[in-house]
Amino acid sequence: MLENPTRGKAELREAKRYTITAALPYTNGPIHIGHLAGVYVPSDIYARYLRLQGKDVAFICGSDEHGVAISMKAKKEGITPQQVIDKYDGIIRQSFIDFGISFDNYSRTSSKIHHDTAQEFFRKLYDNNDFIEEVTEQLYDAKADQFLADRFVTGTCPKCDNPEAYGDQCERCGSTLNATDLINPKSTITGDTPILKSTKHWFLPLDRYQDFLTQWILVDHAKDWKANVLGQVKSWLDDGLKPRAVTRDLDWGIDVPAPLNLPKGEKWAGSGKKLYVWFDAPIGYISATKEWASRTGKNWEDYWKNPDTSLVHFIGKDNIVFHCIIFPAMLKAEGTYILPENVPANEFLNLEGNKLSTSKNWAVWLHEYLLDFPDKQDVLRYVLTANAPETKDNDFTWKDFQARNNNELAAVFGNFINRVVVLTHKYYNGIVPTPNEFTEVDEKTLAELKAYPAVISSSIERYRFREAQGELMNVARLGNKYLADEEPWKMVKTDSERVKTQIYVALQIASVLTTLCEPFLPFTSKKLTKILNIEVNNWNLEFDNWNLTKAGHQIGGPDVSGEVLFAQIEDAEIQKQIDKLEATKKANVMENQVTEPQKPTATFEDFSKLDLRVGTIIEAEKMPKANKLLVLKVDTGIDVRTIVSGIAEHFSPEEVIGKRVTVLVNLAPRALRGVESQGMILMTNDKDGKLVFVNPETSSSLSTSSDGVENGALIS
């Protein structure tokens, strides 16, 4: 329950308007629960809350549709980049609609307004001499006859020795790289080792903004920005900022525009080059705002250039450097834009203990979730917020998903609403009763209820959405406890007048929940407005002015009030999801399994020389002063012989005694550490890479015969 009901609101800067951006999802695949937990649910909670406060809000997002990953996806699927982005933009856009992410505008970076805006931004910085020109050596695939974008190069990470690092980032250690940093780089197009070739590009000299960024973030925002954001920014600044290319050699993206004052007849050096996607993508927030403003009759510049506007970027931790260093440097260079007031970046969400992976299909895809859990959008929103990776990586498990639904949403929130609505219909035909004199318990309960909006506001305005949702659930717990303690179903038999007050108080709690849950559980809030026949309140009003269920008010009829808010999720439903993930895990193992290539062809005469026999290990001991060797006594059926085998790191002597094995008995004897080995036992690796015996059968019995196969039986 509420520990400090008098705790006030956090200080939210009184801005005239709020521009809220959510990281542009990349259109090379659908979105999963990690995206929802890290960016889109938190930003939606914040936007919905501000609207309930009566604030002027522009909640902006859009599809990020340029860059090398799109080209890679198109090559892999044998389609054009345009077909890739059209496909996934549709899937992503629908997922956001399905889960109630309330963007004021969701745009596309392939739109004309974005191309024009990005090119205009580039020209402004070019004309201001904010770029430096450099001829650099870049990796070039001679066979493919093209420069290699970062993602078309893989090699060994120089920082953690990951052999599968990309040219822009190592996904194992998280280091940002340049393709030329990789050890033993390879082209993903041809598999060849690329060469270095000269090319001219434009760079944003980030080092010019080192002092400005240090002061603005590490000093001015030291107390109000999240520790994970400050830590990553400080790491970059401590290393010293370096110029970063804003153009690249690609065939998919926004053309680098020629300057307007280019002399007639002079060839533009940027012809055929594209804007780097990191430069073009954040400008997508601006172009999407322009698009929205044009549609709604707003002045877009008010939302990006007016100091009375509060700009907040919601991102994951992999985007911190772009939104806290690079984009602010771009805005500062342009000179007319405001800077973000906060960048509340989240850490990563894992799935069942493993990192979410699009390429390995280790994810819960939003467009698939609703097929298995229809009408349960708010359940997922709730669980993801409860497990939000706000300060550290967190884990989503299906068992926890079930437990939070059944034990919290259904047993607490849903149970309270159901009880108060059922009792209102049963005792008063759905009409809110007129209360009598409040008892001390009633007064205390209503006072605590009155304090909750400010408490939840305090958490939301400090971007502590997990904490805020916890306080929301405490309101439902307050209602449950009140009904459980007061027991109106018993009191009605002895003091029906007292029950009127009890039901009235419980309905006030239910009314407040309708508004308080709207940012977190918008679908549930909408159902509650029908169940209670009320509207959502303006959160910014003094609590005494909230429009709650007044005496004489008719709540919704039994047809709507009887709706179950949160149904129990059964074990079978959860097991189905776990089985699906297990199938994915097995498929990944099979896909990554490497089969050794066939050895040179052997003649029949070569094969007929091999004498393979069934045998049983009857004794085993470790070879002294040798970690890898076991000395075995093997009954081959024709004799008992000594065989030295390099399996000691995989098996103990006790484990192998009694094992039925396949033995090459006519291998020339060989002395190993003074012990003559008279044959070889056949071994292989299973799908997990574990060493296993090539057995004639699975029994580990000491019996010399099983299913008719005796020691000494010839294998042919």
C-alpha positions in Angstrom: 0.0 0.0 0.0 0.9 3.7 -0.2 3.9 4.3 2.1 3.8 8.1 1.9 0.4 9.3 0.7 1.5 12.9 1.0 4.4 12.5 -1.5 4.1 15.2 -4.1 4.6 15.3 -7.8 7.9 15.5 -9.5 8.7 18.8 -11.1 7.7 18.5 -14.7 9.0 21.5 -16.6 5.9 23.5 -17.7 6.4 23.4 -21.5 3.8 24.7 -23.9 4.1 21.6 -26.0 5.9 18.2 -25.9 7.6 16.4 -28.8 8.0 12.8 -28.0 10.0 10.6 -30.4 10.2 6.8 -30.3 13.2 5.1 -32.1 12.4 4.4 -35.7 12.0 0.6 -36.1 14.1 -0.9 -38.9 12.1 -2.4 -41.7 14.1 -5.5 -42.3 11.8 -7.6 -40.2 8.8 -7.5 -37.8 9.0 -6.2 -34.3 9.1 -8.3 -31.1 8.6 -7.9 -27.4 12.0 -6.5 -26.9 11.2 -3.5 -29.0 7.9 -3.0 -27.2 9.4 -3.2 -23.8 12.4 -1.1 -24.5 10.9 1.8 -26.4 7.3 1.7 -27.5 5.3 0.9 -24.4 7.3 3.4 -22.2 6.9 6.2 -24.8 3.2 5.4 -25.2 2.7 5.6 -21.4 4.4 8.9 -21.3 2.4 10.4 -24.3 -0.9 9.1 -23.0 -0.2 10.5 -19.5 0.7 14.0 -20.9 -2.5 14.0 -23.0 -4.5 13.2 -19.9 -2.7 16.2 -18.3 -4.2 18.3 -21.1 -0.8 18.9 -22.7 -0.1 19.6 -26.4 1.7 16.5 -27.5 3.3 15.3 -30.8 4.1 11.6 -30.5 6.3 10.8 -33.5 7.7 7.7 -35.1 8.2 6.0 -38.4 9.8 3.3 -40.4 13.6 3.5 -40.9 13.9 2.2 -44.4 17.5 2.9 -45.6 20.8 1.3 -45.0 22.7 -1.8 -45.8 20.5 -4.2 -43.8 17.7 -3.5 -46.2 19.9 -4.3 -49.1 21.1 -7.5 -47.4 17.5 -8.6 -46.8 16.5 -7.9 -50.4 19.5 -9.9 -51.7 18.7 -12.8 -49.4 15.0 -12.9 -50.3 15.6 -12.2 -54.0 13.4 -9.1 -54.1 13.9 -5.4 -54.3 14.7 -3.1 -51.3 11.4 -1.3 -51.9 9.5 -4.6 -51.7 11.3 -5.4 -48.4 10.4 -2.0 -46.8 6.8 -2.1 -48.1 6.3 -5.6 -46.6 7.7 -4.9 -43.1 6.3 -1.3 -42.8 2.9 -2.8 -43.2 3.5 -5.5 -40.5 5.1 -3.1 -38.1 2.5 -0.4 -38.6 -0.3 -2.9 -37.9 1.5 -4.2 -34.8 1.6 -0.7 -33.3 -2.1 -0.2 -34.0 -2.9 -3.6 -32.5 -1.1 -2.8 -29.2 -2.5 0.7 -28.9 0.7 2.6 -29.4 -0.9 6.0 -29.9 1.5 7.8 -32.3 0.2 11.1 -33.6 2.1 10.3 -36.8 3.9 7.2 -38.0 5.8 8.1 -41.2 8.4 6.5 -43.5 11.9 7.6 -44.3 11.3 6.5 -47.9 8.7 9.3 -48.3 9.4 12.4 -50.4 9.0 14.8 -47.5 11.8 12.9 -45.7 14.1 12.8 -48.6 13.6 16.5 -49.1 14.1 17.3 -45.4 17.3 15.2 -45.1 18.8 16.7 -48.2 17.9 20.2 -47.0 19.6 19.5 -43.6 22.7 18.2 -45.4 22.9 21.3 -47.6 22.6 23.6 -44.7 25.5 22.0 -42.9 27.5 21.8 -46.2 26.9 25.5 -46.9 28.0 26.4 -43.3 31.2 24.4 -43.8 30.3 22.1 -40.9 31.6 19.1 -42.8 35.1 18.1 -43.6 36.0 16.3 -46.8 38.3 13.3 -46.7 39.6 10.7 -49.1 39.7 7.5 -47.1 40.7 3.9 -47.7 37.7 1.7 -47.5 37.1 -2.0 -48.0 36.3 -2.9 -51.6 35.1 -6.2 -53.0 36.9 -6.5 -56.3 34.8 -9.5 -57.5 31.5 -7.8 -56.7 33.0 -4.5 -58.0 31.6 -2.4 -55.1 32.6 -0.8 -51.9 31.5 -2.8 -48.9 29.2 -1.2 -46.4 29.9 -2.1 -42.8 27.3 -4.9 -42.6 28.7 -6.5 -45.7 31.9 -7.2 -43.9 32.5 -9.7 -41.1 35.7 -10.5 -39.2 37.3 -10.9 -35.8 36.5 -8.2 -33.3 39.7 -6.5 -32.2 38.4 -6.1 -28.6 36.8 -9.5 -27.7 38.0 -11.8 -30.5 34.5 -12.6 -31.6 35.1 -14.2 -35.1 31.6 -13.1 -36.4 31.7 -9.3 -35.7 30.2 -7.0 -38.2 32.0 -4.0 -39.7 30.0 -1.5 -37.6 29.5 -3.4 -34.4 30.4 -6.5 -32.4 27.2 -8.0 -31.2 29.1 -10.0 -28.5 30.8 -7.2 -26.6 28.7 -4.3 -28.0 31.7 -2.3 -29.3 31.1 0.1 -32.1 33.7 -0.6 -34.9 34.9 0.5 -38.3 35.1 -2.1 -40.9 38.8 -1.5 -41.3 39.2 -2.4 -37.5 38.3 -6.0 -38.1 40.9 -8.8 -38.1 40.8 -11.1 -41.2 37.8 -9.3 -42.8 35.6 -11.1 -45.4 33.0 -9.9 -47.8 29.6 -11.4 -47.1 28.8 -11.0 -50.8 31.5 -13.1 -52.3 33.4 -14.5 -49.3 36.6 -12.9 -50.6 39.0 -10.9 -48.6 38.4 -7.2 -49.5 41.0 -4.8 -50.6 41.5 -1.1 -49.5 40.5 1.5 -52.1 40.3 5.2 -52.0 37.0 7.1 -51.9 35.9 10.6 -51.0 33.3 11.3 -48.3 32.0 14.0 -46.0 32.4 13.8 -42.3 30.8 15.5 -39.3 33.7 16.6 -37.1 32.3 15.5 -33.7 35.5 16.5 -32.0 34.3 20.2 -32.5 31.4 19.5 -30.2 33.3 17.6 -27.4 33.3 20.5 -24.9 29.7 21.4 -25.7 28.5 17.8 -25.2 30.5 17.3 -22.0 29.0 20.4 -20.4 25.5 19.9 -21.7 25.1 16.2 -20.7 27.6 15.4 -18.0 27.2 18.7 -16.1 23.9 20.2 -17.0 22.0 16.9 -17.0 24.1 15.0 -14.4 21.1 14.8 -12.0 18.1 14.2 -14.2 19.4 11.8 -16.9 19.6 8.0 -16.3 22.9 6.5 -15.1 23.2 4.1 -18.0 22.9 7.0 -20.5 25.4 9.2 -18.6 27.8 6.2 -18.3 27.8 5.4 -22.0 28.1 9.1 -23.0 31.0 9.6 -20.6 32.8 6.6 -22.1 32.6 8.0 -25.6 33.7 11.5 -24.4 36.5 10.0 -22.4 37.8 8.3 -25.6 37.7 11.5 -27.5 35.2 12.1 -30.3 36.3 11.7 -33.8 34.9 12.8 -37.2 32.2 10.5 -38.5 31.2 9.9 -42.1 27.8 11.2 -43.2 28.0 9.8 -46.7 28.8 6.4 -48.1 29.0 4.3 -51.3 25.7 2.5 -51.6 23.0 1.9 -54.1 20.0 2.2 -51.6 19.3 5.4 -49.7 18.9 9.1 -50.0 21.1 10.7 -52.7 23.7 13.1 -51.4 22.4 16.4 -52.8 24.6 18.7 -54.9 25.1 22.2 -53.3 22.8 24.8 -54.8 25.7 27.0 -55.7 27.6 24.3 -57.6 29.2 26.0 -60.7 27.5 25.1 -63.9 29.2 22.2 -65.7 31.2 21.1 -62.6 30.7 17.5 -61.7 29.4 17.0 -58.1 31.8 14.8 -56.2 28.9 13.3 -54.2 27.2 12.0 -57.3 26.2 8.3 -56.8 26.7 8.4 -53.0 24.1 8.2 -50.4 23.5 9.8 -47.0 24.7 7.5 -44.2 21.6 6.0 -42.5 22.6 7.3 -39.1 22.5 10.8 -40.5 19.3 10.4 -42.3 17.3 8.4 -39.8 17.0 10.9 -36.8 16.0 13.6 -39.3 13.0 11.3 -39.8 11.6 12.6 -36.5 11.6 16.1 -38.1 10.1 15.1 -41.4 7.4 13.0 -39.7 6.5 16.0 -37.6 6.3 18.2 -40.7 4.0 15.6 -42.3 1.8 15.6 -39.2 1.7 19.4 -38.9 0.8 19.7 -42.6 -2.1 17.3 -42.0 -3.4 18.9 -38.8 -2.7 22.6 -39.6 0.1 22.9 -37.0 3.3 24.8 -37.3 6.0 22.1 -37.2 8.7 24.5 -36.2 7.0 25.1 -32.9 7.7 21.4 -32.0 11.4 21.5 -33.0 12.6 25.1 -32.7 10.7 26.7 -29.9 12.4 26.7 -26.5 8.9 26.4 -24.9 8.9 22.8 -26.3 10.1 19.8 -24.3 11.8 17.2 -26.6 12.2 13.7 -25.3 13.7 10.7 -27.2 12.7 7.2 -26.2 15.3 4.6 -27.3 17.1 1.4 -26.4 20.7 1.4 -25.2 22.1 0.6 -28.6 20.9 4.0 -29.8 22.4 6.1 -27.0 25.4 7.4 -28.9 23.2 8.4 -31.9 20.7 10.3 -29.8 22.9 11.8 -27.2 26.1 12.6 -29.2 25.6 12.5 -32.9 22.1 13.9 -33.4 22.6 16.7 -30.8 25.8 17.6 -32.6 23.9 17.7 -35.9 21.2 19.9 -34.3 23.8 22.2 -32.7 25.6 22.5 -36.1 22.4 23.5 -37.9 21.8 26.1 -35.2 18.0 26.6 -35.1 16.8 23.5 -33.3 16.2 22.7 -29.6 18.0 19.9 -27.9 16.4 17.0 -26.1 15.4 17.5 -22.5 15.8 13.9 -21.7 16.8 10.6 -23.4 15.4 7.9 -21.1 17.1 4.9 -22.8 16.3 1.4 -21.6 18.5 -1.7 -21.4 17.7 -4.9 -23.3 15.0 -7.5 -22.6 16.0 -11.2 -22.9 13.7 -14.1 -23.6 13.8 -17.2 -21.4 17.4 -16.4 -20.4 18.7 -15.8 -23.9 19.3 -12.7 -25.9 16.5 -11.8 -28.3 17.6 -12.5 -31.9 15.8 -11.7 -35.1 18.1 -13.7 -37.2 17.7 -16.8 -35.0 14.0 -16.3 -34.6 14.5 -16.2 -30.8 11.7 -13.8 -30.2 8.0 -13.3 -29.4 6.7 -11.5 -32.5 3.9 -9.0 -31.9 2.0 -10.0 -35.0 2.0 -13.7 -33.9 1.2 -13.0 -30.2 -2.4 -11.9 -30.8 -3.1 -15.1 -32.8 -2.4 -17.1 -29.7 -3.7 -14.6 -27.1 -6.5 -12.6 -28.8 -7.7 -9.5 -26.9 -4.8 -9.8 -24.5 -2.8 -6.7 -25.6 -2.9 -5.2 -22.1 -1.6 -8.4 -20.5 1.6 -8.2 -22.6 1.8 -4.4 -22.0 1.5 -5.0 -18.3 4.1 -7.8 -18.1 6.6 -5.9 -20.2 6.2 -2.9 -18.0 6.5 -4.9 -14.9 9.7 -6.4 -16.2 10.9 -3.2 -18.0 14.7 -3.1 -18.4 14.9 0.4 -17.1 18.2 0.1 -15.2 19.6 -3.3 -16.3 18.8 -6.1 -18.8 15.8 -8.0 -17.7 14.2 -11.3 -18.7 10.8 -12.3 -20.1 9.6 -15.8 -19.4 6.2 -17.4 -20.3 5.8 -18.7 -16.7 6.2 -15.2 -15.3 3.7 -13.9 -18.0 1.1 -16.4 -16.8 1.8 -15.7 -13.1 1.4 -11.9 -13.5 -1.8 -12.3 -15.5 -3.4 -14.9 -13.1 -2.1 -13.6 -9.8 -2.1 -9.9 -10.4 -4.3 -8.7 -13.3 -7.0 -11.4 -12.8 -6.8 -12.0 -9.1 -6.3 -8.4 -8.0 -7.4 -5.9 -10.6 -10.1 -7.9 -12.4 -11.4 -9.5 -9.2 -11.9 -6.1 -7.6 -13.8 -4.7 -10.5 -15.9 -7.8 -10.9 -16.9 -7.8 -7.2 -17.9 -4.2 -7.0 -19.9 -4.3 -10.2 -21.7 -7.5 -9.4 -22.6 -6.2 -6.0 -23.8 -2.9 -7.4 -26.2 -4.7 -9.8 -27.2 -7.2 -7.2 -28.1 -4.8 -4.5 -29.0 -1.6 -6.4 -29.8 -2.6 -10.0 -26.7 -0.9 -11.2 -27.4 2.5 -9.7 -24.7 4.1 -7.5 -26.1 4.3 -4.0 -26.1 7.4 -1.9 -23.6 7.1 0.9 -24.3 7.6 4.6 -21.8 9.0 7.1 -18.2 7.9 6.4 -16.4 5.9 9.0 -12.8 6.4 9.9 -12.0 3.4 7.6 -13.9 5.1 4.7 -12.1 8.4 5.3 -8.7 6.8 5.4 -9.4 4.8 2.3 -10.6 7.8 0.3 -7.7 9.9 1.5 -5.2 7.2 0.3 -7.1 7.0 -3.0 -6.9 10.8 -3.4 -3.1 10.7 -3.1 -2.4 8.1 -5.7 -2.7 10.3 -8.9 0.1 12.5 -7.6 2.3 9.5 -6.6 1.9 7.9 -10.0 2.6 11.2 -11.7 5.8 11.5 -9.8 7.0 8.2 -11.1 5.9 8.8 -14.7 7.6 12.2 -14.8 10.8 10.6 -13.7 10.4 7.9 -16.4 10.0 5.2 -13.7 7.2 3.4 -15.5 7.6 0.1 -13.7 7.3 1.9 -10.4 4.3 3.9 -11.6 2.5 0.7 -12.7 3.2 -0.9 -9.4 1.4 2.1 -7.7 -1.5 1.6 -10.1 -1.8 -2.0 -8.9 -1.7 -0.8 -5.4 -4.9 1.2 -6.1 -6.6 -2.1 -7.1 -5.2 -3.7 -4.0 -6.6 -0.9 -1.9 -10.1 -1.7 -3.3 -9.7 -5.4 -2.8 -8.6 -4.9 0.8 -11.4 -2.5 1.5 -14.0 -5.0 0.3 -12.4 -8.0 2.0 -12.2 -6.1 5.3 -15.7 -4.6 5.1 -17.5 -7.7 3.7 -20.6 -6.0 2.4 -22.0 -9.4 1.4 -22.3 -10.2 5.1 -23.1 -6.6 6.3 -26.2 -6.5 4.0 -27.9 -9.0 6.3 -27.6 -6.8 9.3 -27.0 -3.2 8.2 -28.1 -2.5 4.6 -27.5 1.3 5.1 -23.9 0.7 5.8 -23.5 -1.3 2.6 -24.6 1.7 0.6 -21.5 3.6 1.8 -19.3 0.6 1.3 -20.3 0.1 -2.4 -20.1 3.9 -3.0 -16.5 3.9 -1.7 -15.6 0.9 -3.8 -17.1 2.5 -6.9 -15.0 5.6 -6.3 -11.9 3.4 -6.4 -13.1 1.7 -9.6 -13.7 5.1 -11.2 -10.2 6.3 -10.3 -8.7 3.1 -11.8 -10.4 3.9 -15.1 -8.3 7.0 -15.5 -5.1 5.9 -13.8 -4.8 2.7 -15.9 -5.3 4.4 -19.3 -1.6 5.1 -20.0 -0.7 1.6 -19.0 -3.7 -0.5 -20.0 -5.6 1.5 -22.6 -7.8 -1.4 -23.7 -8.8 -2.1 -20.1 -9.5 1.6 -19.5 -11.8 1.6 -22.5 -13.7 -1.4 -21.2 -14.0 0.2 -17.8 -15.6 3.3 -19.2 -18.3 1.1 -20.7 -18.6 -1.0 -17.5 -19.0 2.0 -15.3 -20.6 4.2 -17.9 -18.2 7.1 -17.3 -15.5 9.0 -19.2 -11.8 9.1 -18.5 -10.9 12.2 -16.3 -8.4 14.9 -17.0 -5.5 13.9 -14.8 -4.5 17.5 -14.3 -7.6 18.5 -12.5 -7.6 18.8 -8.7 -8.8 15.4 -7.4 -12.0 16.9 -5.9 -13.0 17.9 -9.4 -12.6 14.4 -11.0 -15.8 13.1 -12.5 -16.3 9.9 -10.6 -19.4 7.8 -10.1 -21.9 10.0 -8.3 -24.9 8.8 -6.3 -27.7 8.0 -8.6 -25.4 7.3 -11.6 -26.4 4.2 -13.7 -23.4 2.0 -14.4 -23.3 -0.2 -17.5 -25.8 -2.9 -17.8 -25.2 -6.6 -17.2 -24.4 -7.1 -20.9 -21.2 -5.0 -20.6 -20.5 -5.1 -16.8 -20.4 -8.8 -16.8 -17.4 -8.8 -19.1 -14.3 -10.5 -17.6 -11.4 -8.1 -17.7 -8.6 -10.6 -17.4 -9.3 -14.3 -18.0 -7.0 -17.0 -16.4 -4.3 -18.3 -18.7 -4.1 -22.0 -18.6 -0.9 -24.1 -18.4 -1.5 -25.7 -21.8 -1.5 -22.2 -23.4 1.9 -21.5 -21.8 3.3 -24.9 -22.7 2.5 -24.3 -26.3 4.7 -21.1 -26.3 7.5 -22.9 -24.5 7.3 -25.8 -27.0 7.5 -23.2 -29.9 10.7 -21.8 -28.4 12.2 -25.2 -27.9 11.4 -26.0 -31.6 13.2 -22.8 -32.6 16.2 -23.7 -30.4 16.4 -27.2 -32.1 16.1 -25.6 -35.6 18.9 -23.2 -34.8 21.1 -26.1 -33.7 20.4 -28.0 -36.9 20.9 -24.9 -39.1 24.3 -24.2 -37.4 25.4 -27.8 -37.4 28.6 -28.2 -39.4 29.1 -31.5 -41.2 32.7 -32.4 -42.1 33.2 -32.7 -45.9 33.6 -36.1 -47.5 37.2 -37.5 -47.4 38.9 -38.7 -50.6 37.2 -41.7 -52.3 38.3 -45.1 -50.9 38.2 -48.2 -53.1 36.4 -51.3 -52.0 39.8 -52.9 -51.5 40.7 -50.1 -49.1 37.5 -50.6 -47.1 37.9 -54.4 -47.0 41.2 -54.0 -45.2 39.4 -52.5 -42.1 38.5 -55.1 -39.4 35.7 -53.5 -37.3 34.5 -55.6 -34.4 31.9 -55.2 -31.6 33.6 -55.1 -28.2 33.0 -54.3 -24.5 35.1 -52.1 -22.2 35.8 -54.2 -19.2 38.5 -52.1 -17.4 39.5 -48.4 -17.5 41.9 -46.2 -15.7 43.5 -42.8 -16.3 46.9 -42.6 -17.9 49.4 -41.2 -15.3 50.4 -37.6 -16.0 48.1 -37.4 -19.0 44.9 -35.3 -18.8 43.4 -36.6 -22.0 44.1 -40.3 -22.1 42.3 -43.4 -20.7 43.9 -46.8 -20.7 41.1 -49.3 -21.5 40.9 -53.1 -21.5 38.5 -54.2 -24.3 37.0 -57.6 -24.9 37.0 -57.8 -28.7 35.6 -61.3 -28.9 38.9 -62.5 -30.4 41.0 -61.4 -27.4 41.2 -58.9 -24.6 43.5 -56.1 -25.6 44.8 -52.7 -24.4 43.6 -49.6 -26.2 44.6 -46.0 -25.2 41.9 -43.5 -26.0 42.0 -39.7 -25.8 38.6 -39.4 -24.1 39.5 -38.6 -20.5 38.2 -35.0 -20.7 34.8 -36.3 -21.6 34.4 -39.5 -19.6 35.6 -40.8 -16.3 36.9 -44.4 -16.0 33.7 -45.4 -14.1 31.4 -44.1 -16.9 32.9 -46.2 -19.7 33.2 -49.6 -18.0 30.6 -51.9 -19.5 30.2 -49.7 -22.7 29.6 -51.6 -25.9 31.9 -50.1 -28.5 33.0 -50.4 -32.1 36.7 -51.3 -32.4 39.1 -51.1 -35.3 41.2 -54.1 -34.3 43.7 -54.3 -37.1 45.1 -50.8 -36.7 48.9 -51.0 -36.4 49.9 -50.9 -32.7 51.3 -47.6 -31.4 53.1 -46.8 -28.2 51.6 -43.9 -26.2 53.5 -42.8 -23.1 55.0 -46.2 -22.9 51.7 -48.1 -23.3 51.1 -50.1 -26.5 47.7 -49.3 -27.9 46.3 -52.2 -30.0 43.4 -50.6 -31.9 41.0 -47.7 -32.0 37.5 -47.1 -30.6 35.2 -45.3 -33.0 33.8 -42.0 -31.6 31.7 -39.1 -33.0 30.1 -35.8 -31.8 26.4 -35.4 -31.2 24.3 -32.3 -32.2 25.5 -30.5 -29.1 29.2 -31.2 -29.9 29.5 -33.7 -27.1 31.8 -36.7 -27.7 29.8 -40.0 -27.9 30.6 -43.7 -28.7 29.6 -45.2 -32.0 27.6 -48.0 -30.3 26.4 -51.2 -31.8 23.4 -50.8 -29.4 22.5 -48.5 -26.4 22.9 -51.0 -23.6 25.6 -50.4 -21.1 25.3 -53.9 -19.6 28.4 -55.9 -19.0 26.8 -58.7 -21.0 28.9 -59.8 -24.0 25.7 -60.3 -26.0 22.7 -58.1 -26.6 19.9 -58.6 -29.2 22.1 -61.3 -30.7 25.2 -59.1 -31.3 28.2 -60.7 -29.5 31.6 -59.4 -28.8 33.8 -60.1 -31.8 30.9 -59.8 -34.3 32.4 -58.5 -37.6 31.0 -55.2 -38.9 30.8 -55.2 -42.7 
